[in-house]
Amino acid sequence: MKKLITPYDNEIAKLETDIGNLKEELSVLRQRRVNFLCPFKIGVTLVNNKGKKAEVTGIYPSFGKDYRIKGRYILKNGGLGLAIHTLYDWDGWK
């Protein structure tokens, strides 16, 4: 079936491009906000309330909180674990 061309197609395409550009700008601003609010930086070692250590590998925007922290646990031999985990507030990471 042949695609029908309407007088609205150009305007729809322009608006879709504008939406994509706005989403990209919003993403950049959300990340800047997270970087401003989060007291931790990537590469910092944190310790939770049970004494477990983790290195921060990423800080991301979150819908429920201001930011979400990801990290890799530090193993007993001092190396970094392979898996990346979300470091939750209730574990008391400091």
N, CA, C and O of each residue as an XYZ file, in Angstrom:
376
protein
N       0.831     -1.169      0.000
C       0.000      0.000      0.000
C       0.887      1.248      0.000
O       1.893      1.306      0.707
N       0.510      2.213     -0.779
C       1.265      3.443     -0.933
C       1.010      4.378      0.244
O      -0.121      4.516      0.710
N       2.099      5.028      0.726
C       1.958      5.965      1.834
C       1.294      7.243      1.326
O       1.689      7.804      0.304
N       0.289      7.684      2.054
C      -0.411      8.910      1.692
C       0.311     10.112      2.288
O       0.746     10.083      3.439
N       0.430     11.154      1.499
C       1.067     12.391      1.951
C      -0.028     13.399      2.224
O      -0.929     13.608      1.413
N       0.076     14.024      3.398
C      -0.933     15.002      3.795
C      -0.266     16.359      4.016
O       0.959     16.438      4.103
N      -1.048     17.406      4.105
C      -0.475     18.724      4.374
C       0.092     18.831      5.796
O       0.777     19.806      6.105
N      -0.175     17.861      6.658
C       0.263     17.903      8.057
C       1.613     17.223      8.284
O       2.218     17.405      9.340
N       2.089     16.454      7.328
C       3.291     15.641      7.501
C       4.536     16.456      7.860
O       5.291     16.067      8.750
N       4.755     17.580      7.175
C       5.943     18.404      7.457
C       5.899     18.978      8.866
O       6.915     18.995      9.562
N       4.751     19.440      9.282
C       4.615     20.014     10.635
C       4.802     18.932     11.707
O       5.431     19.175     12.737
N       4.259     17.754     11.459
C       4.435     16.629     12.395
C       5.914     16.269     12.506
O       6.417     16.064     13.611
N       6.609     16.191     11.386
C       8.032     15.848     11.400
C       8.843     16.893     12.162
O       9.762     16.549     12.906
N       8.502     18.172     11.974
C       9.212     19.242     12.685
C       8.982     19.137     14.183
O       9.925     19.260     14.964
N       7.749     18.913     14.589
C       7.443     18.789     16.017
C       8.128     17.569     16.637
O       8.608     17.642     17.768
N       8.178     16.463     15.920
C       8.863     15.274     16.426
C      10.361     15.542     16.618
O      10.955     15.072     17.589
N      10.964     16.287     15.707
C      12.372     16.669     15.844
C      12.553     17.574     17.056
O      13.497     17.403     17.827
N      11.646     18.543     17.227
C      11.711     19.445     18.380
C      11.585     18.673     19.696
O      12.299     18.959     20.657
N      10.697     17.715     19.736
C      10.518     16.894     20.940
C      11.800     16.138     21.252
O      12.222     16.092     22.408
N      12.422     15.549     20.248
C      13.688     14.831     20.441
C      14.768     15.742     20.997
O      15.507     15.355     21.903
N      14.864     16.966     20.453
C      15.864     17.921     20.931
C      15.586     18.342     22.375
O      16.515     18.465     23.173
N      14.320     18.561     22.713
C      13.958     18.939     24.079
C      14.238     17.811     25.069
O      14.682     18.067     26.188
N      13.983     16.573     24.668
C      14.274     15.428     25.541
C      15.773     15.337     25.821
O      16.183     15.025     26.939
N      16.584     15.607     24.809
C      18.037     15.566     24.991
C      18.492     16.674     25.943
O      19.312     16.430     26.829
N      17.967     17.888     25.768
C      18.296     18.996     26.661
C      17.864     18.692     28.093
O      18.598     18.971     29.041
N      16.667     18.119     28.246
C      16.151     17.766     29.564
C      17.041     16.723     30.237
O      17.300     16.809     31.437
N      17.500     15.758     29.484
C      18.381     14.730     30.023
C      19.681     15.334     30.544
O      20.147     14.965     31.622
N      20.262     16.249     29.796
C      21.501     16.916     30.207
C      21.268     17.716     31.484
O      22.084     17.662     32.404
N      20.170     18.453     31.552
C      19.865     19.251     32.746
C      19.597     18.383     33.965
O      20.010     18.731     35.071
N      18.913     17.258     33.782
C      18.675     16.348     34.904
C      19.987     15.800     35.446
O      20.157     15.685     36.660
N      20.924     15.459     34.550
C      22.216     14.952     35.003
C      23.004     16.037     35.726
O      23.664     15.747     36.723
N      22.953     17.261     35.256
C      23.626     18.372     35.949
C      23.047     18.574     37.341
O      23.783     18.835     38.293
N      21.718     18.452     37.460
C      21.053     18.590     38.755
C      21.530     17.502     39.709
O      21.815     17.781     40.874
N      21.621     16.266     39.225
C      22.089     15.147     40.035
C      23.522     15.399     40.503
O      23.842     15.191     41.674
N      24.378     15.843     39.594
C      25.768     16.113     39.946
C      25.872     17.210     41.009
O      26.771     17.175     41.849
N      24.973     18.164     40.977
C      24.949     19.254     41.948
C      24.460     18.770     43.316
O      25.026     19.143     44.343
N      23.414     17.942     43.332
C      22.795     17.515     44.582
C      23.522     16.395     45.308
O      23.525     16.359     46.539
N      24.131     15.492     44.576
C      24.729     14.311     45.185
C      26.029     14.675     45.914
O      26.909     15.301     45.323
N      26.157     14.292     47.183
C      27.371     14.611     47.930
C      28.561     13.725     47.557
O      29.685     13.999     47.977
N      28.332     12.680     46.783
C      29.389     11.748     46.397
C      29.789     11.967     44.944
O      29.008     12.494     44.151
N      30.989     11.568     44.604
C      31.489     11.664     43.239
C      31.902     10.276     42.765
O      32.163      9.390     43.579
N      31.961     10.090     41.465
C      32.380      8.817     40.890
C      33.827      8.540     41.308
O      34.691      9.415     41.260
N      34.058      7.287     41.722
C      35.390      6.884     42.158
C      35.578      6.896     43.664
O      36.559      6.350     44.169
N      34.644      7.516     44.392
C      34.721      7.591     45.854
C      34.351      6.234     46.449
O      33.478      5.541     45.927
N      35.015      5.857     47.541
C      34.687      4.626     48.248
C      33.711      4.940     49.372
O      33.957      5.829     50.187
N      32.602      4.206     49.411
C      31.582      4.370     50.448
C      31.543      3.120     51.321
O      31.922      2.031     50.887
N      31.077      3.295     52.561
C      30.917      2.184     53.491
C      29.482      2.207     53.989
O      28.967      3.264     54.356
N      28.822      1.030     54.005
C      27.446      0.994     54.496
C      27.418      0.691     55.988
O      28.465      0.519     56.612
N      26.210      0.627     56.560
C      26.071      0.435     57.999
C      26.476     -0.962     58.472
O      26.517     -1.215     59.676
N      26.775     -1.868     57.546
C      27.251     -3.213     57.903
C      28.760     -3.356     57.671
O      29.320     -4.436     57.862
N      29.410     -2.267     57.261
C      30.845     -2.289     57.038
C      31.269     -2.693     55.638
O      32.465     -2.766     55.353
N      30.316     -2.957     54.762
C      30.627     -3.343     53.378
C      31.056     -2.095     52.603
O      30.460     -1.028     52.754
N      32.093     -2.235     51.773
C      32.610     -1.101     51.001
C      32.234     -1.238     49.530
O      32.116     -2.341     48.996
N      32.052     -0.092     48.895
C      31.756     -0.059     47.458
C      32.368      1.195     46.852
O      32.482      2.230     47.509
N      32.757      1.084     45.594
C      33.262      2.238     44.844
C      32.145      2.740     43.934
O      31.527      1.957     43.213
N      31.889      4.040     43.969
C      30.833      4.638     43.148
C      31.251      4.598     41.684
O      32.322      5.083     41.319
N      30.391      4.012     40.847
C      30.673      3.931     39.410
C      29.753      4.813     38.576
O      30.035      5.078     37.407
N      28.647      5.270     39.176
C      27.728      6.114     38.430
C      26.694      6.765     39.331
O      26.291      6.199     40.347
N      26.273      7.953     38.950
C      25.232      8.697     39.668
C      24.221      9.135     38.614
O      24.574      9.800     37.640
N      22.966      8.756     38.817
C      21.958      8.941     37.779
C      20.700      9.610     38.328
O      20.424      9.523     39.524
N      19.934     10.278     37.459
C      18.636     10.803     37.883
C      17.706      9.664     38.281
O      17.785      8.563     37.735
N      16.836      9.936     39.224
C      15.883      8.936     39.695
C      14.528      9.598     39.845
O      14.442     10.778     40.185
N      13.477      8.847     39.596
C      12.140      9.426     39.679
C      11.636      9.486     41.113
O      10.911     10.417     41.466
N      12.000      8.519     41.949
C      11.528      8.488     43.328
C      12.355      9.347     44.262
O      11.830      9.884     45.237
N      13.644      9.487     43.977
C      14.574     10.262     44.790
C      15.243     11.281     43.884
O      14.962     11.346     42.687
N      16.132     12.075     44.469
C      16.845     13.054     43.655
C      17.892     12.410     42.755
O      18.156     12.892     41.654
N      18.492     11.310     43.232
C      19.514     10.639     42.445
C      19.610      9.174     42.857
O      19.121      8.776     43.914
N      20.248      8.382     42.002
C      20.453      6.954     42.238
C      21.945      6.697     42.066
O      22.551      7.135     41.088
N      22.537      5.976     43.035
C      23.973      5.712     43.007
C      24.203      4.242     42.657
O      23.565      3.350     43.217
N      25.116      4.008     41.728
C      25.521      2.650     41.364
C      26.973      2.474     41.773
O      27.758      3.421     41.738
N      27.325      1.247     42.163
C      28.698      1.007     42.575
C      29.069     -0.456     42.478
O      28.217     -1.323     42.280
N      30.358     -0.714     42.620
C      30.897     -2.080     42.637
C      31.453     -2.342     44.022
O      32.207     -1.531     44.561
N      31.079     -3.476     44.599
C      31.573     -3.837     45.920
C      33.078     -4.053     45.884
O      33.627     -4.548     44.900
N      33.732     -3.671     46.974
C      35.153     -3.922     47.121
C      35.296     -5.259     47.851
O      34.762     -5.450     48.944
N      36.018     -6.166     47.227
C      36.162     -7.516     47.762
C      37.151     -7.545     48.925
O      37.885     -6.583     49.150
N      37.163     -8.648     49.655
C      38.064     -8.801     50.800
C      39.532     -8.711     50.394
O      40.372     -8.284     51.186
N      39.842     -9.115     49.160
C      41.233     -9.036     48.694
C      41.598     -7.636     48.184
O      42.714     -7.423     47.709
N      40.665     -6.683     48.279
C      40.917     -5.303     47.866
C      40.538     -4.997     46.436
O      40.537     -3.834     46.033
N      40.214     -6.021     45.655
C      39.806     -5.811     44.262
C      38.339     -5.400     44.174
O      37.602     -5.438     45.159
N      37.946     -5.014     42.989
C      36.553     -4.633     42.751
C      35.770     -5.816     42.200
O      36.265     -6.566     41.359
N      34.544     -5.973     42.685
C      33.661     -6.998     42.139
C      33.286     -6.658     40.703
O      33.429     -5.513     40.273
N      32.810     -7.642     39.971
C      32.453     -7.439     38.563
C      31.076     -6.813     38.397
O      30.862     -6.011     37.487
N      30.141     -7.175     39.272
C      28.763     -6.708     39.139
C      28.615     -5.275     39.650
O      29.282     -4.857     40.596
N      27.727     -4.545     38.998
C      27.397     -3.188     39.441
C      26.054     -3.250     40.166
O      25.089     -3.820     39.657
N      26.004     -2.658     41.358
C      24.820     -2.706     42.212
C      24.290     -1.301     42.466
O      25.048     -0.331     42.436
N      22.988     -1.194     42.715
C      22.413      0.051     43.199
C      22.718      0.140     44.688
O      22.473     -0.805     45.438
N      23.254      1.281     45.110
C      23.582      1.485     46.518
C      22.412      2.245     47.156
O      22.283      3.458     46.989
N      21.573      1.523     47.880
C      20.337      2.087     48.423
C      20.574      2.879     49.705
O      21.457      2.549     50.497
N      19.774      3.929     49.897
C      19.866      4.798     51.079
C      19.719      4.015     52.381
O      20.442      4.263     53.346
N      18.780      3.070     52.405
C      18.475      2.380     53.661
C      19.643      1.514     54.145
O      19.624      1.032     55.277
N      20.652      1.315     53.305
C      21.847      0.588     53.747
C      22.861      1.514     54.419
O      23.907      1.059     54.881
N      22.556      2.800     54.473
C      23.386      3.766     55.179
C      24.751      4.025     54.565
O      25.737      4.165     55.287
N      24.821      4.090     53.248
C      26.107      4.334     52.578
C      26.611      5.733     52.899
O      25.900      6.726     52.743
N      27.878      5.781     53.359
C      28.524      7.083     53.692
C      29.952      7.053     53.243
O      30.676      8.033     53.421
